[in-house]
Amino acid sequence: MPPRAATNLSGSTRLTVSQRTFESISARAPYYMALNLLRIARNDYIGPDYGEKLVRGAKRLLRAG
């Protein structure tokens, strides 16, 4: 069954998904967050100290996930 969308008074849409879908997406979130931190850390305009901090944060996310 496709997800249902509900529009509230402000005009924004809230997507209603099953608990299983929510848990599946939530379980993958740390991986994608870590991936993005690593992508940022590899940029030349990021200083070495801050890059190391981003890598440590990515490792922490991957251990938690």
N, C-alpha and C positions, 0 to 999 in steps of 0.2 A: 504494500500500500504506500503511495507517495506521501511525503510529509504534507501537513496542512499548514496554511498560513493564516494568521489572524491579524487584522488591522486594528490598532487601538485608536483612541481619540486624537492622538498627536499625528496620526497618519503613518507612523512607522509600522513595519510588519514584524511580527514575532513568529518564528517558525516552530511548529510543534513536531517533535521527533520522539521516537520510542526511547525507553530507558536504555535499551541495548545499543542503539545508535549513539546516544549521548555518551555512554561509557566507552564505546569504540573510539569516538573522536577525542574524548578526554585522555584516553590512554596514549594516543599518538601525539598530543600537544607538546610534551617535553622534548620529543625527538625533533620536531620541526622548529621549536624555539632554539634548541641547541644548534641545529643546522644553520639558522640565521645568525646566531652569535658568531659561529665560525666563519661564515661568509663575510661578516663585517670585519672580523679580526684580521683577515688576510689582506685587506686594503692597505695600500701604501700610505694613505693619509692618516692612518691610525698609528699612534705612537706605540713603541714596544711595550711600555708598562701597561697601557690601557688594553693593548692586544692580548697580553698575558692574562689580564683580569677577565676579558671576554672568554678566553679559552678555559680558564678555571670555572667560570659560570656554566659554560657548555658541558664540561665534564660532570659538574654537580647535577645538572639536569638529566644527563644520560644515566648517571648512577641511580637517580631517584625514579626514573621512568622504568 
